[in-house]
Amino acid sequence: MRVAKECGYGFGRILGELAKVDVHDISKSTIRRILIEAGIGPKPSKHKQPWDQFITAHAETLCACDFFTKRVWTAFGPRTTYVLFYIHVKSRRVIASTSTIHPHHEWVAHQAKVFLHEASEQGLPPPSILIRDGDKKFGPEFHRVLRAAGCEPSRPRGKHL
């Protein structure tokens, strides 16, 4: 209880610290029970606000993007084409890129420029946050383009994706 109070450690961290001093005969659930009985609840979440509150608070300037693919027939046979699409959360407007069979970093960065221009043309507020997944096609140049326009690319962690 003293470690929890003085260091602010949660159940899992306390279990890890006990393991460092060769205490292995206690479970995380036992630590949890002891701390809760002592009135020491779980450590507060690292997230400052729940996900749904975050979305609501930022909906006006929040966008998200992802790829979808489609198999098409070309003169060279079947090919997979990629389309990068963006959605403005509040209005649910979608802006889609042209398709490509080679979605390299430069193409993706260019599509970010096209998105910013198209969003402006449609009268959408400048995006401040763009949620994306962990796809490797989003390279450093993609991030530079967005940040230069005042938009922070973000990759949510955990169960939100």
Residue frames as a rotation matrix with the C-alpha (Angstrom) as fourth column:
MET 1
0.576 0.818 0.000 0.00
0.818 -0.576 0.000 0.00
0.000 0.000 -1.000 0.00
ARG 2
0.364 -0.517 -0.775 2.89
0.223 -0.759 0.612 2.32
-0.904 -0.395 -0.161 0.72
VAL 3
-0.701 -0.634 0.326 4.35
0.424 -0.003 0.906 1.87
-0.574 0.773 0.271 -2.78
ALA 4
-0.146 0.738 0.659 0.97
0.960 -0.056 0.275 2.60
0.240 0.672 -0.700 -4.34
LYS 5
0.761 0.490 -0.425 0.51
0.610 -0.763 0.212 5.76
-0.220 -0.420 -0.880 -2.23
GLU 6
0.313 -0.727 -0.611 4.05
0.088 -0.619 0.781 7.14
-0.946 -0.298 -0.130 -2.45
CYS 7
-0.721 -0.688 0.083 4.93
0.091 0.024 0.996 6.21
-0.687 0.725 0.045 -6.02
GLY 8
-0.041 0.801 -0.597 1.50
-0.780 -0.399 -0.482 6.20
-0.624 0.446 0.642 -7.62
TYR 9
-0.888 -0.349 -0.301 2.08
-0.461 0.682 0.568 2.74
0.007 0.643 -0.766 -9.08
GLY 10
0.201 0.958 -0.206 -0.83
-0.956 0.237 0.170 0.66
0.212 0.163 0.963 -10.32
PHE 11
0.726 0.211 0.654 -1.45
-0.469 0.848 0.246 -3.04
-0.503 -0.485 0.715 -9.74
GLY 12
0.937 -0.341 0.080 0.65
0.289 0.623 -0.727 -4.27
0.198 0.704 0.682 -12.67
ARG 13
0.329 -0.856 0.400 3.60
-0.339 -0.502 -0.795 -2.02
0.881 0.126 -0.455 -11.86
ILE 14
0.265 -0.188 0.946 3.60
-0.960 0.043 0.277 -3.13
-0.092 -0.981 -0.169 -8.22
LEU 15
0.909 0.088 0.408 3.59
-0.074 0.996 -0.051 -6.77
-0.411 0.016 0.911 -9.36
GLY 16
0.733 -0.672 0.108 6.61
0.231 0.096 -0.968 -6.02
0.640 0.735 0.226 -11.59
GLU 17
0.159 -0.676 0.720 8.47
-0.731 -0.571 -0.374 -4.30
0.664 -0.467 -0.584 -8.77
LEU 18
0.538 0.086 0.839 7.83
-0.732 0.542 0.413 -7.25
-0.419 -0.836 0.354 -6.44
ALA 19
0.976 -0.181 0.120 9.19
0.217 0.841 -0.495 -9.63
-0.012 0.509 0.861 -9.07
LYS 20
0.466 -0.847 0.255 12.42
-0.239 -0.399 -0.885 -7.60
0.852 0.352 -0.388 -9.15
VAL 21
-0.246 -0.538 0.807 12.96
-0.938 -0.077 -0.337 -8.44
0.243 -0.840 -0.486 -5.47
ASP 22
-0.813 -0.179 -0.553 12.09
-0.234 0.972 0.029 -12.12
0.532 0.153 -0.833 -6.00
VAL 23
-0.594 0.745 0.303 8.54
-0.277 0.164 -0.947 -12.01
-0.755 -0.646 0.109 -4.65
HIS 24
-0.832 0.216 -0.510 6.64
-0.474 0.201 0.858 -14.27
0.288 0.955 -0.065 -7.05
ASP 25
-0.811 0.505 -0.296 3.96
0.560 0.816 -0.144 -15.82
0.169 -0.282 -0.944 -4.83
ILE 26
-0.313 0.745 -0.589 1.39
0.220 -0.546 -0.808 -13.02
-0.924 -0.382 0.007 -5.19
SER 27
-0.290 0.288 0.913 -0.93
0.955 0.156 0.254 -12.35
-0.069 0.945 -0.320 -8.10
LYS 28
-0.904 0.011 0.427 -2.04
0.133 -0.943 0.306 -9.12
0.406 0.334 0.851 -9.69
SER 29
0.032 0.997 0.068 -5.61
0.087 -0.070 0.994 -9.80
0.996 -0.026 -0.089 -8.58
THR 30
0.292 0.000 -0.956 -4.46
0.930 0.232 0.284 -10.16
0.222 -0.973 0.068 -4.97
ILE 31
-0.772 -0.594 -0.225 -2.61
0.622 -0.779 -0.078 -6.84
-0.129 -0.200 0.971 -5.17
ARG 32
-0.637 0.616 0.462 -5.72
-0.022 -0.614 0.789 -5.26
0.770 0.493 0.405 -6.70
ARG 33
0.323 0.823 -0.467 -7.96
0.474 0.287 0.833 -6.64
0.819 -0.490 -0.298 -3.93
ILE 34
-0.055 -0.439 -0.897 -5.63
0.996 -0.091 -0.017 -5.45
-0.075 -0.894 0.442 -1.16
LEU 35
-0.930 -0.364 0.046 -5.36
0.366 -0.923 0.117 -1.94
0.000 0.126 0.992 -2.59
ILE 36
-0.387 0.865 0.320 -9.09
-0.021 -0.355 0.935 -1.60
0.922 0.355 0.155 -3.24
GLU 37
0.382 0.502 -0.776 -9.88
0.734 0.345 0.585 -2.77
0.561 -0.793 -0.237 0.31
ALA 38
-0.289 -0.586 -0.757 -7.45
0.896 -0.445 0.002 -0.10
-0.338 -0.678 0.653 1.56
GLY 39
0.594 0.635 -0.494 -9.29
0.413 -0.768 -0.490 2.54
-0.690 0.087 -0.718 -0.47
ILE 40
-0.309 -0.734 -0.605 -6.57
-0.413 -0.469 0.781 2.86
-0.857 0.491 -0.158 -3.08
GLY 41
0.695 0.699 0.165 -8.29
-0.117 0.336 -0.934 2.49
-0.709 0.631 0.316 -6.45
PRO 42
0.392 -0.538 0.746 -6.72
0.879 0.457 -0.133 1.74
-0.270 0.708 0.653 -9.80
LYS 43
-0.569 -0.685 -0.455 -4.26
0.426 -0.719 0.550 4.18
-0.704 0.118 0.701 -11.27
PRO 44
0.340 0.728 -0.596 -6.04
-0.213 -0.558 -0.802 6.81
-0.916 0.400 -0.035 -13.40
SER 45
0.648 -0.010 0.762 -6.08
0.677 0.465 -0.570 6.21
-0.349 0.885 0.308 -17.13
LYS 46
-0.469 -0.873 -0.135 -3.28
0.625 -0.437 0.647 7.72
-0.623 0.219 0.751 -19.19
HIS 47
-0.465 0.399 0.790 -5.96
0.699 -0.382 0.605 9.13
0.543 0.834 -0.101 -21.50
LYS 48
-0.997 0.043 -0.058 -7.16
-0.001 -0.810 -0.586 12.52
-0.072 -0.585 0.808 -20.33
GLN 49
-0.231 0.970 -0.072 -10.65
-0.827 -0.235 -0.511 11.91
-0.513 -0.058 0.856 -21.68
PRO 50
-0.029 0.292 0.956 -12.62
0.195 0.940 -0.281 8.93
-0.980 0.179 -0.084 -22.97
TRP 51
-0.789 -0.369 0.491 -12.47
0.486 0.113 0.867 8.30
-0.375 0.923 0.090 -26.71
ASP 52
-0.024 0.867 0.498 -16.07
0.977 -0.084 0.194 9.35
0.210 0.491 -0.845 -27.39
GLN 53
0.682 0.203 -0.703 -15.53
0.461 -0.865 0.197 12.65
-0.568 -0.459 -0.684 -25.56
PHE 54
-0.379 -0.885 -0.270 -12.36
0.176 -0.355 0.918 13.25
-0.909 0.300 0.290 -27.57
ILE 55
-0.642 0.197 0.741 -14.23
0.767 0.179 0.617 12.67
-0.011 0.964 -0.266 -30.85
THR 56
0.443 0.896 0.010 -17.07
0.894 -0.443 0.075 14.98
0.072 -0.024 -0.997 -29.81
ALA 57
0.490 -0.294 -0.821 -14.71
0.324 -0.812 0.485 17.73
-0.809 -0.504 -0.303 -28.63
HIS 58
-0.435 -0.816 -0.382 -12.63
-0.143 -0.357 0.923 17.71
-0.889 0.456 0.039 -31.83
ALA 59
0.063 0.517 0.854 -15.22
0.693 0.593 -0.410 16.70
-0.718 0.617 -0.321 -34.47
GLU 60
0.838 0.335 -0.431 -15.18
0.003 -0.792 -0.611 20.10
-0.546 0.511 -0.665 -36.20
THR 61
0.459 -0.756 -0.466 -11.48
-0.888 -0.402 -0.223 19.85
-0.019 0.517 -0.856 -37.13
LEU 62
-0.204 -0.490 0.848 -10.95
-0.483 0.804 0.348 16.08
-0.852 -0.338 -0.401 -36.88
CYS 63
0.459 0.260 -0.850 -10.38
-0.874 0.303 -0.380 13.94
0.159 0.917 0.366 -39.96
ALA 64
0.178 -0.417 0.891 -9.37
-0.288 0.844 0.452 10.33
-0.941 -0.338 0.030 -40.47
CYS 65
0.258 -0.119 -0.959 -7.82
-0.966 0.001 -0.260 8.54
0.032 0.993 -0.115 -43.42
ASP 66
0.009 -0.280 0.960 -7.20
-0.225 0.935 0.274 5.03
-0.974 -0.218 -0.055 -44.65
PHE 67
-0.719 -0.280 -0.636 -6.67
-0.682 0.112 0.722 3.02
-0.131 0.953 -0.272 -47.81
PHE 68
0.384 0.640 0.665 -8.99
-0.293 0.768 -0.570 0.70
-0.876 0.024 0.482 -49.62
THR 69
-0.724 -0.679 -0.121 -8.02
-0.396 0.265 0.879 -1.58
-0.565 0.684 -0.461 -52.46
LYS 70
0.540 0.842 0.001 -9.73
-0.457 0.294 -0.839 -2.89
-0.707 0.453 0.544 -55.55
ARG 71
-0.417 -0.606 0.678 -8.58
0.299 0.613 0.731 -5.55
-0.859 0.507 -0.075 -58.03
VAL 72
0.522 0.547 -0.654 -8.90
-0.455 -0.470 -0.756 -4.25
-0.721 0.693 0.004 -61.59
TRP 73
0.417 -0.353 0.838 -8.05
0.743 0.663 -0.090 -5.62
-0.524 0.660 0.539 -65.00
THR 74
0.338 -0.412 -0.846 -5.42
-0.462 -0.856 0.232 -3.69
-0.820 0.313 -0.480 -66.96
ALA 75
0.697 -0.179 -0.695 -3.62
-0.672 0.179 -0.719 -4.24
0.253 0.968 0.004 -70.24
PHE 76
-0.371 -0.919 -0.138 -1.01
-0.721 0.378 -0.581 -6.09
0.585 -0.116 -0.803 -68.14
GLY 77
-0.367 0.322 -0.873 -3.54
0.406 0.899 0.161 -8.31
0.837 -0.295 -0.461 -66.37
PRO 78
0.679 0.704 -0.206 -5.10
0.470 -0.201 0.859 -8.00
0.564 -0.681 -0.468 -62.93
ARG 79
-0.545 -0.804 0.238 -3.61
0.313 -0.458 -0.832 -5.38
0.778 -0.379 0.502 -60.62
THR 80
0.138 0.522 -0.842 -4.45
0.990 -0.089 0.107 -4.14
-0.019 -0.848 -0.529 -57.14
THR 81
-0.194 -0.140 0.971 -5.23
0.296 -0.952 -0.078 -0.43
0.935 0.272 0.226 -57.05
TYR 82
-0.420 -0.032 -0.907 -5.07
0.905 -0.096 -0.415 1.68
-0.074 -0.995 0.070 -53.92
VAL 83
0.103 0.476 0.873 -7.26
0.290 -0.854 0.431 4.65
0.951 0.209 -0.226 -53.03
LEU 84
-0.794 -0.316 -0.519 -6.50
0.596 -0.241 -0.766 6.88
0.117 -0.917 0.380 -50.06
PHE 85
0.053 0.872 0.486 -9.65
0.427 -0.460 0.779 8.39
0.903 0.166 -0.397 -48.62
TYR 86
-0.962 -0.275 -0.004 -10.22
0.153 -0.524 -0.838 10.99
0.228 -0.807 0.545 -45.93
ILE 87
0.040 0.998 -0.055 -13.35
0.721 0.009 0.693 11.60
0.691 -0.068 -0.719 -43.88
HIS 88
-0.680 -0.075 0.730 -14.25
-0.335 -0.853 -0.400 14.81
0.652 -0.517 0.555 -42.04
VAL 89
-0.888 0.249 -0.388 -15.74
0.443 0.692 -0.570 13.49
0.127 -0.678 -0.724 -38.80
LYS 90
-0.640 0.678 -0.361 -18.40
-0.052 -0.508 -0.860 16.13
-0.766 -0.532 0.361 -38.15
SER 91
-0.096 0.630 -0.770 -19.83
-0.886 -0.406 -0.222 16.41
-0.453 0.662 0.598 -41.67
ARG 92
0.204 0.044 0.978 -19.01
0.062 0.996 -0.058 12.81
-0.977 0.072 0.201 -42.72
ARG 93
0.824 -0.002 -0.566 -17.78
-0.542 -0.292 -0.788 14.19
-0.163 0.957 -0.242 -46.06
VAL 94
0.458 -0.668 0.586 -15.35
0.411 0.744 0.527 11.90
-0.788 0.000 0.615 -47.84
ILE 95
0.592 -0.418 -0.690 -12.51
-0.770 -0.547 -0.329 13.02
-0.240 0.725 -0.645 -50.07
ALA 96
0.702 -0.300 0.645 -10.93
0.279 0.950 0.139 10.24
-0.655 0.083 0.751 -52.12
SER 97
-0.186 -0.865 -0.466 -7.64
-0.447 -0.348 0.824 10.24
-0.875 0.361 -0.322 -53.99
THR 98
0.398 0.118 -0.910 -7.09
-0.883 0.318 -0.345 9.04
0.248 0.941 0.231 -57.49
SER 99
0.920 -0.053 0.387 -6.14
-0.102 0.924 0.370 5.37
-0.377 -0.380 0.845 -57.60
THR 100
0.197 -0.906 -0.374 -2.65
-0.964 -0.109 -0.244 3.99
0.180 0.408 -0.895 -58.06
ILE 101
0.871 -0.008 -0.491 -0.99
0.029 0.999 0.035 0.61
0.490 -0.045 0.870 -58.26
HIS 102
-0.100 -0.956 -0.277 2.15
0.712 0.125 -0.691 2.06
0.695 -0.267 0.668 -56.62
PRO 103
0.822 0.505 0.265 1.23
0.185 -0.675 0.714 3.83
0.539 -0.538 -0.648 -53.35
HIS 104
-0.083 -0.946 -0.315 4.78
0.840 0.104 -0.533 4.93
0.536 -0.308 0.786 -52.47
HIS 105
-0.173 -0.048 -0.984 5.61
0.870 -0.475 -0.130 7.63
-0.461 -0.879 0.124 -49.90
GLU 106
-0.946 -0.232 -0.226 5.79
0.111 -0.888 0.445 10.43
-0.304 0.396 0.866 -52.46
TRP 107
-0.600 0.794 0.102 2.36
0.207 0.031 0.978 9.59
0.773 0.608 -0.183 -53.87
VAL 108
0.093 0.636 -0.766 0.86
0.944 0.189 0.271 9.46
0.318 -0.748 -0.583 -50.37
ALA 109
-0.476 -0.335 -0.813 2.44
0.625 -0.779 -0.045 12.84
-0.618 -0.529 0.581 -49.47
HIS 110
-0.986 0.150 0.079 1.05
-0.032 -0.624 0.781 14.35
0.166 0.767 0.620 -52.68
GLN 111
-0.250 0.951 -0.181 -2.41
0.529 0.291 0.797 13.02
0.811 0.104 -0.576 -51.78
ALA 112
-0.111 0.151 -0.982 -2.15
0.950 -0.274 -0.149 14.81
-0.292 -0.950 -0.114 -48.42
LYS 113
-0.875 -0.230 -0.426 -1.61
0.110 -0.951 0.289 18.08
-0.472 0.206 0.857 -50.32
VAL 114
-0.764 0.644 0.034 -4.57
0.023 -0.026 0.999 17.31
0.645 0.764 0.005 -52.58
PHE 115
-0.103 0.733 -0.673 -6.73
0.899 0.358 0.252 16.51
0.425 -0.579 -0.695 -49.54
LEU 116
-0.408 -0.105 -0.907 -5.85
0.683 -0.694 -0.227 19.79
-0.606 -0.712 0.355 -47.80
HIS 117
-0.975 0.039 -0.217 -6.63
-0.172 -0.751 0.638 21.75
-0.138 0.659 0.739 -50.97
GLU 118
-0.580 0.798 -0.164 -9.89
0.209 0.340 0.917 19.88
0.788 0.497 -0.364 -51.62
ALA 119
-0.180 0.498 -0.848 -11.06
0.983 0.132 -0.131 20.27
0.047 -0.857 -0.513 -48.01
SER 120
-0.666 -0.136 -0.733 -10.49
0.270 -0.960 -0.067 24.01
-0.695 -0.243 0.677 -48.28
GLU 121
-0.943 0.309 -0.121 -12.34
-0.221 -0.313 0.924 24.15
0.248 0.898 0.363 -51.62
GLN 122
-0.338 0.855 -0.393 -15.31
0.515 0.518 0.684 22.36
0.788 0.028 -0.615 -50.04
GLY 123
0.068 0.351 0.934 -15.42
-0.446 -0.827 0.343 24.89
0.893 -0.439 0.101 -47.21
LEU 124
0.674 0.091 -0.734 -14.38
0.512 0.658 0.552 22.47
0.533 -0.747 0.397 -44.51
PRO 125
0.877 -0.418 0.238 -12.47
-0.473 -0.661 0.582 23.95
-0.086 -0.623 -0.778 -41.55
PRO 126
0.078 -0.919 -0.386 -8.71
-0.712 0.219 -0.667 23.29
0.698 0.327 -0.637 -41.68
PRO 127
0.749 0.201 -0.631 -8.08
0.182 0.853 0.488 19.93
0.637 -0.481 0.603 -40.00
SER 128
0.386 -0.628 0.676 -6.13
-0.886 -0.456 0.082 20.09
0.257 -0.631 -0.732 -36.76
ILE 129
-0.298 -0.426 0.854 -5.87
-0.606 0.776 0.175 16.32
-0.737 -0.466 -0.489 -36.21
LEU 130
0.228 0.316 -0.921 -5.75
-0.895 0.440 -0.070 13.54
0.383 0.841 0.383 -38.80
ILE 131
0.206 -0.083 0.975 -6.20
-0.622 0.758 0.196 10.04
-0.755 -0.647 0.104 -37.45
ARG 132
0.255 -0.202 -0.946 -4.45
-0.844 0.432 -0.320 7.31
0.473 0.879 -0.061 -39.41
ASP 133
0.992 0.037 0.123 -3.52
-0.092 0.876 0.474 3.70
-0.090 -0.481 0.872 -38.83
GLY 134
0.386 -0.911 0.145 -0.05
-0.276 0.035 0.960 2.16
-0.880 -0.411 -0.238 -38.71
ASP 135
0.876 -0.020 0.482 0.29
0.437 0.456 -0.775 1.55
-0.204 0.890 0.408 -42.45
LYS 136
0.012 -0.989 -0.146 3.92
0.628 -0.106 0.771 1.95
-0.778 -0.101 0.620 -43.55
LYS 137
-0.024 0.025 0.999 2.79
0.955 -0.295 0.030 3.88
0.295 0.955 -0.017 -46.63
PHE 138
0.931 0.296 0.212 2.38
0.209 -0.911 0.356 6.95
0.299 -0.287 -0.910 -44.40
GLY 139
0.142 -0.982 -0.122 5.97
0.907 0.179 -0.381 8.14
0.396 -0.056 0.916 -44.53
PRO 140
-0.309 -0.380 -0.872 7.78
0.789 -0.614 -0.012 11.15
-0.531 -0.692 0.490 -43.06
GLU 141
-0.979 -0.060 0.193 6.90
0.170 -0.764 0.623 13.40
0.110 0.643 0.758 -46.01
PHE 142
-0.135 0.990 -0.030 3.18
0.540 0.099 0.836 12.74
0.831 0.096 -0.548 -45.43
HIS 143
0.295 0.191 -0.936 3.62
0.950 -0.162 0.267 13.96
-0.100 -0.968 -0.229 -41.84
ARG 144
-0.687 -0.624 -0.373 5.63
0.568 -0.780 0.262 17.01
-0.454 -0.032 0.890 -42.95
VAL 145
-0.734 0.481 0.480 2.90
0.266 -0.446 0.854 18.07
0.625 0.755 0.200 -45.40
LEU 146
0.271 0.920 -0.283 0.21
0.652 0.041 0.757 17.84
0.708 -0.389 -0.589 -42.73
ARG 147
0.154 -0.267 -0.951 2.24
0.929 -0.288 0.231 19.53
-0.336 -0.920 0.204 -39.99
ALA 148
-0.871 -0.476 0.124 3.14
0.485 -0.787 0.382 22.40
-0.084 0.393 0.916 -42.32
ALA 149
-0.441 0.802 0.403 -0.61
0.083 -0.411 0.908 23.00
0.894 0.434 0.115 -42.66
GLY 150
-0.555 0.176 0.813 -1.12
-0.785 -0.435 -0.442 22.93
0.276 -0.883 0.379 -38.87
CYS 151
0.612 0.770 -0.181 -2.54
-0.696 0.633 0.340 19.41
0.376 -0.082 0.923 -38.81
GLU 152
-0.322 -0.728 0.606 -1.14
-0.917 0.398 -0.010 16.78
-0.233 -0.559 -0.796 -36.46
PRO 153
0.063 0.302 -0.951 -1.19
-0.521 0.823 0.226 13.20
0.851 0.481 0.209 -37.80
SER 154
-0.246 -0.050 0.968 -2.12
-0.954 0.190 -0.233 10.84
-0.172 -0.980 -0.095 -35.00
ARG 155
-0.304 0.115 -0.946 -2.15
-0.300 0.930 0.210 7.08
0.904 0.348 -0.249 -34.63
PRO 156
0.347 0.507 0.789 -4.42
-0.903 -0.046 0.427 6.08
0.253 -0.861 0.442 -31.75
ARG 157
-0.760 -0.618 -0.200 -3.17
-0.500 0.753 -0.428 3.27
0.415 -0.225 -0.881 -29.60
GLY 158
-0.764 0.381 0.521 -5.11
-0.330 0.463 -0.823 0.42
-0.554 -0.800 -0.228 -28.12
LYS 159
-0.539 0.615 0.576 -8.54
0.592 0.763 -0.261 -0.90
-0.600 0.200 -0.775 -28.91
HIS 160
0.085 0.627 -0.774 -9.75
-0.175 -0.756 -0.631 2.15
-0.981 0.189 0.045 -30.87
LEU 161
-0.427 -0.285 -0.858 -8.45
-0.861 -0.161 0.482 0.92
-0.275 0.945 -0.177 -34.21
